[in-house]
Amino acid sequence: MGGNAQTRWWADARVGYIVIDNPPMNVLSDENRRGIRDALDEFRADGVGAVVLTGAGDRAFCAGADLGEEKHLTDETVGKFLARGEQTFRIIRDYDRPVIGAINGWAMGGGLVLALWCDVRVGSTAARLGAVGVKVGLMASNVQLSRLFPEGRARDMLLTGRTVEADEAYRLGLLSSVVAPERLMGEATAWARGMADRPHELMAAAKRAVNLALEPAVPR
């Protein structure tokens, strides 16, 4: 088991688990960005076959970036602030093992983007997903939202900042399954073990193929 002040991780039966632990809303800070990166590196070295990413507690998966780290964003610093988040999203996208997002509550702004870059998302009935950038004046990347949604729905979410509840997210294809909160980690683990049991080279190639197919829409 490893971790830092805001991130915990461990592995069990070739499944790695990462928990964003930055209460009360598990915002994405530099500390847990480093934690996610370090955990994924450790899992690769240890032969883990798939990873489950979730938030601590039952309130939030991740409520976006920690704006407290940049209390006085300017035109000069906002780009660097967003770039740090984008780097984490790219690490998830390019990781050579499947990453399953276990969405246990709110996934907002950058937290929504983090969830959308997971290869599969399962949610509890408490899951709430929202592209709230227009409400806080800070837009995270919307590549995945635009790809997963029809244009009208993507514009709806991006321009209004509204949230969708778990059942609607499932109907829209944002979540692959929805279960009671107490079943969420078991559901995510079942998805992860099913993938971890397959040959690593096959799963890595499949993930690369999906990324390549999306290349025109994915910024480098």
N, C-alpha and C positions, 0 to 999 in steps of 0.2 A: 504493500500500500504506500502511496506517495501523496504529496500535496504541498500546498503553500497556504498562506493566510486566507485565501479566498477560493481555493479549488481543492477538491479531493479526487483521487483516482486509485483504482485497484483493478486487478484482473481475476477472473474465476472461470475455469473451464474454457479457455481460449476466447472469452469475451471480456473486453475492457470496459470499465465504467468511469465516466468523468462527471463530477457533480460541481456545477457552478454554485459556490456557497458564499454569497455576498448579500446577506439580508439587509432590508426586508424583501427586496424585489430582484435580487440576483442581477444587478446591473453589470455590464461588461466593462471591467477595468483593465488597466495594463497588467495588474497582478494576475487576474485569471486568464487573460490572453496568453501570458507566459505559461500559466499552468496547463492550458489546453495544448499548447505546442509541446511542452515537456512530456506530458502524458502520452501524446500520440507517438513521439519519438521512442519513449520507453516501451510502449506496446509493440511497436514494430520490431524493436530489438528482442523482445520476449516471445515473438511468434504469435501474438494475439491475432485472431482471424476476423473479428468485427468489434465495433465499439458502440456503446450506448452513451449518449450525452443527455443530461437532464439538469434541472435546477433543484436546489435544496428546498425542503419544505413542500407545502401544497399551495402556495400562493402564486408563484411565478417560475416559469422556465428561465426567461431572461427578459428584463424590461428595457433593454436597449443599452446604449453607451452610458458610462458614468460621467455625466456632464460636470460633476464636481471636480473632475480632474482638469477641466478646462473652463474655469469659471468666467473667464473674460475672453471668449473666442473672438478673433478678428479675422479679416479677410486673409491675412497671412497665415494664421495658425489653424483655421478650420480645415484646410486641405490636409494638413499633417494629422489632425485628429481623426478625420474620416479614413485616411490611408491606413492607420493602425488597425482599424476595424476590418477594412478590406483585406488586409494581410491575413487575418485570422480566417475570414471567409474562404480565401484562396487555399489556405492550408487544409480546411475541411474538404473543399472541392477536389484537390489534387491528392489527397491521402489515398494510399493504395489498398485500403481496407474499407468495407462499407461502414458508414456511420449512421446509426439510427437515433433520431431525435425523439426523446420521450417528453412530450409537451404536457407538463403537469399543472399549468396555470397560464398566466399572461405571457405572451410572446409579442413584444411590441417594438417598433422601430428596428434598431439594429438587432434586437433579439429575434424579431421575425425573420430578418435576413439570415441570421445564424441558423434558425430552424429550417428555412427553405433550402439552404445549401446542404443539409443532411440528406443522405440518399433516400431514406424512408422516414416518415414521421408518423408516430402513433400518439394519440392524445387521450387524456382523461376527459371526463364529462365537464371538468372545470376549465378546460383549455379555452383561451381567448386569444385570437390572433389579430393584430392591428398594425397597419402602416401609418403610424401617427406622426410622421415627420412634419406634415403641414401644421400640426398643432404646436410643435415645439420649435419650429423654424430651422430644422436640421434634417436634411434628406439623406438617408442611407441609400445604398445601391438598390435599384428596383428591378434588376435584370431578371431574377428568378420569379418575382411576382408577375412581371409582364409575360414571362414565358409560360407559367403555369395557368394563368387566367386568360380567358377571352379579353379582347381589348376593352370592351365596355366595363367588365367587372374590375379589371386592373385600374382603369381610370376612376371608377367609383371609389375603390379603396384608397388609392393614392391621393386623390383630390379632396376627399372628405375626411380622411383619417379615421373612418369608422372601423369598428372591430367586428369580427365574425365569431360566433360561438362554435363549440365543437361540432355539433350536428351539421351546421351549414358548412364548416370547413371540410367535413367528411364528404358531403354531397358535391362540393367543388373539387374534390381530389387533393386538397392540401394535406389531409390526414388519411392514412391507409386503414386505420381502424380507430374506434373510440370505445373506451372501456371505463368502468368505475375507477375512481382514484386508487383504491387499494389493489387493483389489478394491473395498474399501468406498468410497473417495472417487470412484472412477470410477462406481460405481453411484449414489451420491448426486448426482453431477454430471449423470448421464443423466436422473434424475428432474427435477432443477432446470432443465436446458435444455429439456426437453419442456414445462415450465410457462412458462418465460421466453419461449418462442417464441409463446405465445398472447397475444392482446390484453390489455394490462394492465387495462383497464377491466373486461373480462370476468372475469379472475381475481380482481380486487378485489371485484367484485360477488358472485362465487361464495363467497368467503371470508366476506363480510358475511352472506350468506344462511345459511351454516352456523352462524355465531355467533349470529344472530338465532334460529334454530331451537332453539339450546341455551340461550337467554336465561334461562328459568326456573331452570336449574341453575348458571348462571354468576354469581358474586357480583360486584357493582360496588363 
